[in-house]
C-alpha cells in the first residue's frame, strides 16, 4: 500500500465528480460499488445512508486516527479496520447490531470503545491485539461474544458481562492479564 493511501481520513463532503482528482491532501476510497469516502488528515466520516461497512474497508490504513459512523450503520464487516494501528477513536451509532470477525484486529492505539445498546453480537477476533484498550462498555442486549474477541487486550482491567449474554467463545479474554470480569444481575 502506498504512503498516499495510508495517510487518509474521511470527510462528509461529497466526493469529486467521477474521474476527477480529489483535492490535494485528500483521497477518495471506493468501499464497494455503492460508496465512496473522502479521506483526509487521519479522520473519516462515513456517509449517512450506509448500513453495512464493507469487509476490509480500511484494512491496513495505519494513518487512520478516527472514524465517525452514520446513524444508519447496522453492521461492520470482517477485517474492516484490521491493522489500523493508529486508530484511537471510533464513534459507533446506537443502531449498530453486529461487529464482524477481526473488525478491529490489531488496532493497538484504540484506548476505549463504548458499544451501543443495540449491539447483539461481537465476532471472533473482533478486538484481538487491541493492546491499549483499557475500557469497554458492553451493552445489556449483547448476547454473543466470539472466540478470542478480546484476546491480548493487555490494558483491559475490568469488564462487566451483561446478564443476557448467552454465548462467550473460546478464549474470548485470553491474554488479558489484568482483567477482572463481573457478571450482571
FIKOLZA-1660 file (N, C-alpha, C; in steps of 0.1 Angstrom, whole numbers, plus 5000, padded with zeros to 4 digits):
% residues 185
   i   px   py   pz ch aa at
   1 5008 4988 5000  A  X  N
   1 5000 5000 5000  A  X CA
   1 5009 5012 5000  A  X  C
   2 5006 5022 4991  A  X  N
   2 5015 5034 4991  A  X CA
   2 5012 5044 5002  A  X  C
   3 5021 5053 5005  A  X  N
   3 5020 5062 5016  A  X CA
   3 5008 5072 5014  A  X  C
   4 5005 5075 5002  A  X  N
   4 4993 5084 5000  A  X CA
   4 4980 5078 5005  A  X  C
   5 4979 5065 5002  A  X  N
   5 4966 5058 5006  A  X CA
   5 4966 5056 5021  A  X  C
   6 4978 5055 5028  A  X  N
   6 4979 5053 5042  A  X CA
   6 4976 5066 5050  A  X  C
   7 4978 5077 5044  A  X  N
   7 4976 5090 5051  A  X CA
   7 4962 5095 5049  A  X  C
   8 4952 5087 5048  A  X  N
   8 4939 5091 5045  A  X CA
   8 4930 5093 5057  A  X  C
   9 4919 5101 5055  A  X  N
   9 4909 5103 5065  A  X CA
   9 4896 5106 5057  A  X  C
  10 4885 5105 5064  A  X  N
  10 4872 5107 5056  A  X CA
  10 4865 5119 5061  A  X  C
  11 4860 5127 5052  A  X  N
  11 4851 5138 5055  A  X CA
  11 4838 5136 5049  A  X  C
  12 4828 5143 5053  A  X  N
  12 4814 5141 5048  A  X CA
  12 4811 5149 5036  A  X  C
  13 4821 5157 5031  A  X  N
  13 4819 5164 5019  A  X CA
  13 4817 5155 5007  A  X  C
  14 4810 5159 4997  A  X  N
  14 4807 5150 4986  A  X CA
  14 4820 5146 4978  A  X  C
  15 4821 5134 4973  A  X  N
  15 4833 5131 4965  A  X CA
  15 4833 5139 4952  A  X  C
  16 4845 5141 4947  A  X  N
  16 4846 5148 4934  A  X CA
  16 4838 5140 4923  A  X  C
  17 4835 5147 4912  A  X  N
  17 4828 5141 4901  A  X CA
  17 4836 5129 4897  A  X  C
  18 4830 5119 4892  A  X  N
  18 4836 5107 4887  A  X CA
  18 4847 5110 4877  A  X  C
  19 4859 5105 4880  A  X  N
  19 4870 5107 4871  A  X CA
  19 4879 5119 4875  A  X  C
  20 4873 5128 4883  A  X  N
  20 4881 5140 4888  A  X CA
  20 4890 5136 4899  A  X  C
  21 4901 5143 4899  A  X  N
  21 4911 5141 4910  A  X CA
  21 4906 5148 4923  A  X  C
  22 4908 5141 4935  A  X  N
  22 4904 5147 4947  A  X CA
  22 4913 5159 4950  A  X  C
  23 4909 5169 4959  A  X  N
  23 4917 5180 4963  A  X CA
  23 4930 5175 4969  A  X  C
  24 4941 5183 4969  A  X  N
  24 4954 5179 4975  A  X CA
  24 4952 5176 4989  A  X  C
  25 4958 5165 4993  A  X  N
  25 4958 5160 5007  A  X CA
  25 4946 5151 5010  A  X  C
  26 4937 5149 5001  A  X  N
  26 4925 5141 5002  A  X CA
  26 4927 5128 4994  A  X  C
  27 4920 5118 4997  A  X  N
  27 4920 5106 4989  A  X CA
  27 4905 5101 4989  A  X  C
  28 4901 5097 4977  A  X  N
  28 4888 5091 4976  A  X CA
  28 4889 5076 4976  A  X  C
  29 4882 5069 4985  A  X  N
  29 4883 5055 4986  A  X CA
  29 4869 5049 4982  A  X  C
  30 4870 5040 4973  A  X  N
  30 4857 5033 4969  A  X CA
  30 4856 5021 4978  A  X  C
  31 4846 5021 4987  A  X  N
  31 4844 5010 4997  A  X CA
  31 4837 4998 4990  A  X  C
  32 4829 5000 4981  A  X  N
  32 4823 4990 4972  A  X CA
  32 4817 4997 4960  A  X  C
  33 4808 4991 4953  A  X  N
  33 4803 4997 4941  A  X CA
  33 4794 5009 4944  A  X  C
  34 4789 5010 4957  A  X  N
  34 4779 5020 4960  A  X CA
  34 4785 5032 4968  A  X  C
  35 4796 5030 4975  A  X  N
  35 4801 5040 4984  A  X CA
  35 4815 5045 4981  A  X  C
  36 4817 5058 4982  A  X  N
  36 4830 5064 4981  A  X CA
  36 4831 5073 4994  A  X  C
  37 4843 5073 4999  A  X  N
  37 4846 5081 5011  A  X CA
  37 4859 5089 5008  A  X  C
  38 4858 5102 5012  A  X  N
  38 4869 5111 5011  A  X CA
  38 4877 5110 5024  A  X  C
  39 4890 5107 5023  A  X  N
  39 4898 5106 5034  A  X CA
  39 4909 5117 5035  A  X  C
  40 4910 5123 5047  A  X  N
  40 4920 5134 5048  A  X CA
  40 4923 5136 5062  A  X  C
  41 4936 5139 5065  A  X  N
  41 4940 5142 5079  A  X CA
  41 4938 5132 5090  A  X  C
  42 4937 5119 5086  A  X  N
  42 4935 5109 5096  A  X CA
  42 4921 5107 5101  A  X  C
  43 4912 5114 5096  A  X  N
  43 4898 5113 5101  A  X CA
  43 4888 5109 5090  A  X  C
  44 4880 5100 5093  A  X  N
  44 4870 5095 5083  A  X CA
  44 4856 5097 5088  A  X  C
  45 4847 5102 5080  A  X  N
  45 4833 5103 5083  A  X CA
  45 4825 5095 5072  A  X  C
  46 4819 5084 5077  A  X  N
  46 4812 5076 5067  A  X CA
  46 4799 5082 5063  A  X  C
  47 4794 5081 5051  A  X  N
  47 4782 5088 5047  A  X CA
  47 4769 5082 5053  A  X  C
  48 4760 5091 5055  A  X  N
  48 4747 5088 5060  A  X CA
  48 4740 5079 5050  A  X  C
  49 4733 5069 5054  A  X  N
  49 4726 5060 5044  A  X CA
  49 4733 5047 5043  A  X  C
  50 4746 5047 5047  A  X  N
  50 4754 5034 5047  A  X CA
  50 4749 5025 5058  A  X  C
  51 4745 5013 5055  A  X  N
  51 4740 5004 5065  A  X CA
  51 4750 4993 5069  A  X  C
  52 4759 4990 5060  A  X  N
  52 4770 4980 5063  A  X CA
  52 4783 4985 5058  A  X  C
  53 4793 4985 5067  A  X  N
  53 4807 4989 5064  A  X CA
  53 4813 4976 5057  A  X  C
  54 4817 4977 5045  A  X  N
  54 4821 4965 5038  A  X CA
  54 4834 4959 5044  A  X  C
  55 4835 4946 5042  A  X  N
  55 4847 4938 5046  A  X CA
  55 4859 4945 5041  A  X  C
  56 4869 4946 5050  A  X  N
  56 4883 4951 5047  A  X CA
  56 4882 4966 5042  A  X  C
  57 4872 4973 5046  A  X  N
  57 4871 4987 5041  A  X CA
  57 4883 4996 5043  A  X  C
  58 4889 4995 5055  A  X  N
  58 4900 5004 5058  A  X CA
  58 4912 4995 5063  A  X  C
  59 4912 4983 5059  A  X  N
  59 4923 4973 5063  A  X CA
  59 4937 4979 5060  A  X  C
  60 4945 4979 5071  A  X  N
  60 4959 4983 5069  A  X CA
  60 4962 4998 5068  A  X  C
  61 4952 5006 5070  A  X  N
  61 4954 5021 5069  A  X CA
  61 4960 5026 5082  A  X  C
  62 4973 5025 5083  A  X  N
  62 4980 5028 5096  A  X CA
  62 4979 5043 5100  A  X  C
  63 4975 5052 5091  A  X  N
  63 4975 5066 5095  A  X CA
  63 4960 5071 5098  A  X  C
  64 4951 5061 5098  A  X  N
  64 4937 5065 5102  A  X CA
  64 4936 5066 5117  A  X  C
  65 4932 5078 5122  A  X  N
  65 4932 5081 5136  A  X CA
  65 4918 5080 5142  A  X  C
  66 4908 5084 5134  A  X  N
  66 4894 5084 5140  A  X CA
  66 4884 5082 5129  A  X  C
  67 4872 5077 5133  A  X  N
  67 4862 5074 5123  A  X CA
  67 4848 5078 5130  A  X  C
  68 4840 5085 5122  A  X  N
  68 4827 5088 5127  A  X CA
  68 4817 5080 5118  A  X  C
  69 4808 5072 5124  A  X  N
  69 4799 5063 5116  A  X CA
  69 4785 5070 5116  A  X  C
  70 4778 5068 5105  A  X  N
  70 4765 5074 5104  A  X CA
  70 4755 5066 5113  A  X  C
  71 4744 5073 5116  A  X  N
  71 4733 5067 5124  A  X CA
  71 4727 5055 5117  A  X  C
  72 4728 5054 5104  A  X  N
  72 4722 5043 5096  A  X CA
  72 4730 5030 5097  A  X  C
  73 4742 5031 5101  A  X  N
  73 4751 5019 5101  A  X CA
  73 4746 5008 5111  A  X  C
  74 4744 4996 5106  A  X  N
  74 4739 4985 5115  A  X CA
  74 4749 4973 5116  A  X  C
  75 4759 4973 5107  A  X  N
  75 4769 4962 5108  A  X CA
  75 4783 4967 5103  A  X  C
  76 4793 4961 5109  A  X  N
  76 4807 4963 5105  A  X CA
  76 4812 4950 5100  A  X  C
  77 4817 4950 5087  A  X  N
  77 4822 4938 5081  A  X CA
  77 4835 4933 5087  A  X  C
  78 4839 4921 5082  A  X  N
  78 4851 4914 5087  A  X CA
  78 4863 4922 5083  A  X  C
  79 4873 4923 5091  A  X  N
  79 4886 4929 5089  A  X CA
  79 4884 4944 5085  A  X  C
  80 4873 4950 5088  A  X  N
  80 4870 4964 5084  A  X CA
  80 4882 4974 5088  A  X  C
  81 4887 4973 5100  A  X  N
  81 4897 4982 5105  A  X CA
  81 4910 4974 5108  A  X  C
  82 4911 4962 5104  A  X  N
  82 4922 4953 5107  A  X CA
  82 4936 4960 5104  A  X  C
  83 4944 4961 5114  A  X  N
  83 4957 4967 5112  A  X CA
  83 4958 4982 5112  A  X  C
  84 4947 4988 5116  A  X  N
  84 4947 5003 5117  A  X CA
  84 4953 5007 5130  A  X  C
  85 4966 5006 5131  A  X  N
  85 4973 5007 5143  A  X CA
  85 4974 5021 5149  A  X  C
  86 4970 5031 5142  A  X  N
  86 4969 5045 5148  A  X CA
  86 4955 5049 5151  A  X  C
  87 4945 5040 5149  A  X  N
  87 4931 5043 5152  A  X CA
  87 4929 5045 5167  A  X  C
  88 4925 5057 5172  A  X  N
  88 4924 5060 5186  A  X CA
  88 4909 5060 5190  A  X  C
  89 4900 5064 5181  A  X  N
  89 4886 5065 5185  A  X CA
  89 4877 5062 5173  A  X  C
  90 4866 5057 5176  A  X  N
  90 4855 5054 5167  A  X CA
  90 4842 5057 5173  A  X  C
  91 4833 5064 5166  A  X  N
  91 4820 5068 5171  A  X CA
  91 4810 5058 5165  A  X  C
  92 4805 5048 5173  A  X  N
  92 4796 5038 5169  A  X CA
  92 4782 5043 5171  A  X  C
  93 4773 5041 5161  A  X  N
  93 4759 5045 5162  A  X CA
  93 4751 5036 5171  A  X  C
  94 4740 5041 5176  A  X  N
  94 4731 5034 5185  A  X CA
  94 4725 5022 5178  A  X  C
  95 4723 5023 5165  A  X  N
  95 4716 5012 5158  A  X CA
  95 4725 5000 5153  A  X  C
  96 4738 5001 5157  A  X  N
  96 4747 4990 5153  A  X CA
  96 4743 4977 5160  A  X  C
  97 4742 4966 5152  A  X  N
  97 4738 4954 5158  A  X CA
  97 4749 4943 5158  A  X  C
  98 4759 4944 5149  A  X  N
  98 4769 4934 5148  A  X CA
  98 4782 4940 5144  A  X  C
  99 4793 4934 5150  A  X  N
  99 4807 4937 5146  A  X CA
  99 4813 4924 5141  A  X  C
 100 4817 4925 5129  A  X  N
 100 4823 4913 5122  A  X CA
 100 4836 4908 5128  A  X  C
 101 4839 4896 5124  A  X  N
 101 4852 4889 5128  A  X CA
 101 4864 4898 5124  A  X  C
 102 4873 4899 5134  A  X  N
 102 4885 4906 5132  A  X CA
 102 4884 4921 5127  A  X  C
 103 4872 4927 5130  A  X  N
 103 4869 4940 5126  A  X CA
 103 4879 4951 5131  A  X  C
 104 4884 4949 5143  A  X  N
 104 4893 4959 5149  A  X CA
 104 4906 4952 5153  A  X  C
 105 4909 4941 5147  A  X  N
 105 4921 4933 5149  A  X CA
 105 4934 4941 5148  A  X  C
 106 4942 4942 5158  A  X  N
 106 4954 4949 5158  A  X CA
 106 4953 4964 5158  A  X  C
 107 4942 4970 5162  A  X  N
 107 4941 4984 5164  A  X CA
 107 4947 4988 5177  A  X  C
 108 4960 4988 5178  A  X  N
 108 4968 4988 5190  A  X CA
 108 4968 5002 5197  A  X  C
 109 4963 5012 5191  A  X  N
 109 4961 5025 5197  A  X CA
 109 4948 5028 5202  A  X  C
 110 4938 5020 5200  A  X  N
 110 4924 5022 5204  A  X CA
 110 4924 5020 5219  A  X  C
 111 4920 5031 5227  A  X  N
 111 4920 5030 5241  A  X CA
 111 4907 5027 5248  A  X  C
 112 4896 5031 5242  A  X  N
 112 4883 5028 5247  A  X CA
 112 4873 5027 5236  A  X  C
 113 4862 5019 5239  A  X  N
 113 4851 5018 5230  A  X CA
 113 4838 5016 5238  A  X  C
 114 4828 5024 5234  A  X  N
 114 4815 5022 5240  A  X CA
 114 4806 5016 5230  A  X  C
 115 4802 5004 5232  A  X  N
 115 4794 4996 5223  A  X CA
 115 4780 5000 5225  A  X  C
 116 4773 5003 5214  A  X  N
 116 4759 5008 5215  A  X CA
 116 4749 4998 5221  A  X  C
 117 4738 5003 5226  A  X  N
 117 4727 4995 5232  A  X CA
 117 4722 4984 5223  A  X  C
 118 4721 4987 5210  A  X  N
 118 4715 4978 5200  A  X CA
 118 4724 4966 5196  A  X  C
 119 4737 4966 5200  A  X  N
 119 4747 4956 5196  A  X CA
 119 4743 4943 5203  A  X  C
 120 4742 4932 5194  A  X  N
 120 4739 4919 5200  A  X CA
 120 4750 4909 5198  A  X  C
 121 4759 4911 5188  A  X  N
 121 4770 4902 5186  A  X CA
 121 4783 4908 5183  A  X  C
 122 4794 4902 5189  A  X  N
 122 4808 4906 5186  A  X CA
 122 4814 4894 5180  A  X  C
 123 4820 4895 5168  A  X  N
 123 4826 4884 5161  A  X CA
 123 4839 4879 5166  A  X  C
 124 4843 4868 5162  A  X  N
 124 4856 4862 5165  A  X CA
 124 4867 4872 5163  A  X  C
 125 4877 4873 5172  A  X  N
 125 4889 4881 5170  A  X CA
 125 4886 4896 5168  A  X  C
 126 4874 4900 5171  A  X  N
 126 4870 4914 5168  A  X CA
 126 4879 4925 5173  A  X  C
 127 4884 4923 5185  A  X  N
 127 4893 4933 5191  A  X CA
 127 4906 4927 5195  A  X  C
 128 4910 4916 5189  A  X  N
 128 4922 4909 5192  A  X CA
 128 4934 4918 5190  A  X  C
 129 4943 4919 5200  A  X  N
 129 4955 4926 5198  A  X CA
 129 4953 4941 5200  A  X  C
 130 4942 4946 5205  A  X  N
 130 4940 4960 5208  A  X CA
 130 4946 4963 5222  A  X  C
 131 4960 4963 5222  A  X  N
 131 4967 4963 5234  A  X CA
 131 4965 4975 5243  A  X  C
 132 4961 4986 5237  A  X  N
 132 4959 4999 5245  A  X CA
 132 4944 5000 5250  A  X  C
 133 4936 4990 5246  A  X  N
 133 4922 4991 5250  A  X CA
 133 4920 4988 5265  A  X  C
 134 4917 4999 5272  A  X  N
 134 4916 4999 5287  A  X CA
 134 4902 4999 5292  A  X  C
 135 4892 5003 5283  A  X  N
 135 4879 5005 5287  A  X CA
 135 4869 5000 5276  A  X  C
 136 4860 4991 5280  A  X  N
 136 4850 4986 5271  A  X CA
 136 4837 4986 5278  A  X  C
 137 4826 4991 5273  A  X  N
 137 4813 4991 5279  A  X CA
 137 4805 4982 5270  A  X  C
 138 4801 4970 5276  A  X  N
 138 4792 4961 5269  A  X CA
 138 4778 4964 5271  A  X  C
 139 4770 4964 5261  A  X  N
 139 4755 4968 5263  A  X CA
 139 4747 4956 5269  A  X  C
 140 4737 4960 5276  A  X  N
 140 4728 4950 5282  A  X CA
 140 4722 4940 5272  A  X  C
 141 4720 4944 5260  A  X  N
 141 4714 4935 5250  A  X CA
 141 4724 4926 5243  A  X  C
 142 4737 4926 5246  A  X  N
 142 4747 4918 5240  A  X CA
 142 4744 4903 5243  A  X  C
 143 4743 4895 5233  A  X  N
 143 4741 4880 5236  A  X CA
 143 4752 4871 5232  A  X  C
 144 4761 4876 5224  A  X  N
 144 4772 4867 5219  A  X CA
 144 4786 4875 5218  A  X  C
 145 4796 4869 5223  A  X  N
 145 4810 4873 5222  A  X CA
 145 4817 4862 5215  A  X  C
 146 4823 4864 5204  A  X  N
 146 4830 4854 5196  A  X CA
 146 4843 4850 5202  A  X  C
 147 4849 4839 5197  A  X  N
 147 4862 4833 5202  A  X CA
 147 4873 4844 5200  A  X  C
 148 4881 4845 5210  A  X  N
 148 4893 4854 5210  A  X CA
 148 4889 4868 5207  A  X  C
 149 4877 4872 5210  A  X  N
 149 4872 4886 5207  A  X CA
 149 4880 4897 5213  A  X  C
 150 4885 4895 5225  A  X  N
 150 4892 4905 5232  A  X CA
 150 4906 4899 5236  A  X  C
 151 4911 4889 5229  A  X  N
 151 4924 4883 5233  A  X CA
 151 4935 4893 5231  A  X  C
 152 4944 4893 5241  A  X  N
 152 4956 4901 5241  A  X CA
 152 4953 4916 5242  A  X  C
 153 4941 4919 5249  A  X  N
 153 4938 4933 5252  A  X CA
 153 4944 4936 5266  A  X  C
 154 4958 4937 5266  A  X  N
 154 4965 4937 5279  A  X CA
 154 4962 4949 5288  A  X  C
 155 4957 4960 5283  A  X  N
 155 4954 4971 5291  A  X CA
 155 4940 4970 5298  A  X  C
 156 4932 4961 5293  A  X  N
 156 4919 4959 5299  A  X CA
 156 4919 4954 5313  A  X  C
 157 4914 4962 5322  A  X  N
 157 4914 4958 5337  A  X CA
 157 4901 4953 5342  A  X  C
 158 4890 4957 5336  A  X  N
 158 4877 4953 5341  A  X CA
 158 4867 4953 5330  A  X  C
 159 4857 4944 5331  A  X  N
 159 4846 4944 5321  A  X CA
 159 4834 4938 5328  A  X  C
 160 4823 4944 5326  A  X  N
 160 4810 4939 5331  A  X CA
 160 4803 4931 5321  A  X  C
 161 4801 4919 5324  A  X  N
 161 4793 4910 5314  A  X CA
 161 4778 4911 5317  A  X  C
 162 4771 4915 5306  A  X  N
 162 4756 4917 5308  A  X CA
 162 4749 4904 5311  A  X  C
 163 4738 4905 5319  A  X  N
 163 4730 4893 5323  A  X CA
 163 4725 4885 5311  A  X  C
 164 4722 4891 5300  A  X  N
 164 4716 4884 5289  A  X CA
 164 4726 4878 5280  A  X  C
 165 4739 4878 5283  A  X  N
 165 4749 4872 5275  A  X CA
 165 4748 4857 5275  A  X  C
 166 4746 4851 5264  A  X  N
 166 4743 4836 5263  A  X CA
 166 4755 4828 5258  A  X  C
 167 4764 4835 5251  A  X  N
 167 4775 4828 5245  A  X CA
 167 4788 4836 5245  A  X  C
 168 4798 4829 5251  A  X  N
 168 4812 4835 5251  A  X CA
 168 4821 4825 5245  A  X  C
 169 4827 4829 5234  A  X  N
 169 4835 4820 5226  A  X CA
 169 4848 4816 5233  A  X  C
 170 4854 4805 5229  A  X  N
 170 4867 4800 5234  A  X CA
 170 4877 4812 5234  A  X  C
 171 4884 4814 5246  A  X  N
 171 4895 4823 5247  A  X CA
 171 4891 4838 5245  A  X  C
 172 4879 4841 5247  A  X  N
 172 4874 4855 5244  A  X CA
 172 4882 4865 5251  A  X  C
 173 4887 4862 5263  A  X  N
 173 4895 4872 5271  A  X CA
 173 4909 4866 5274  A  X  C
 174 4914 4857 5266  A  X  N
 174 4927 4851 5268  A  X CA
 174 4938 4862 5266  A  X  C
 175 4948 4862 5275  A  X  N
 175 4959 4871 5275  A  X CA
 175 4956 4885 5280  A  X  C
 176 4944 4887 5286  A  X  N
 176 4940 4899 5293  A  X CA
 176 4945 4898 5307  A  X  C
 177 4957 4900 5309  A  X  N
 177 4964 4896 5322  A  X CA
 177 4958 4904 5334  A  X  C
 178 4954 4916 5332  A  X  N
 178 4949 4925 5343  A  X CA
 178 4934 4925 5344  A  X  C
 179 4927 4916 5337  A  X  N
 179 4912 4917 5337  A  X CA
 179 4906 4910 5349  A  X  C
 180 4895 4917 5354  A  X  N
 180 4887 4911 5364  A  X CA
 180 4872 4912 5359  A  X  C
 181 4867 4902 5354  A  X  N
 181 4853 4902 5349  A  X CA
 181 4843 4902 5360  A  X  C
 182 4831 4908 5357  A  X  N
 182 4820 4907 5366  A  X CA
 182 4807 4904 5358  A  X  C
 183 4798 4898 5364  A  X  N
 183 4785 4893 5357  A  X CA
 183 4774 4902 5362  A  X  C
 184 4765 4905 5353  A  X  N
 184 4753 4913 5356  A  X CA
 184 4743 4905 5364  A  X  C
 185 4734 4912 5370  A  X  N
 185 4724 4906 5378  A  X CA
 185 4712 4901 5370  A  X  C
% end
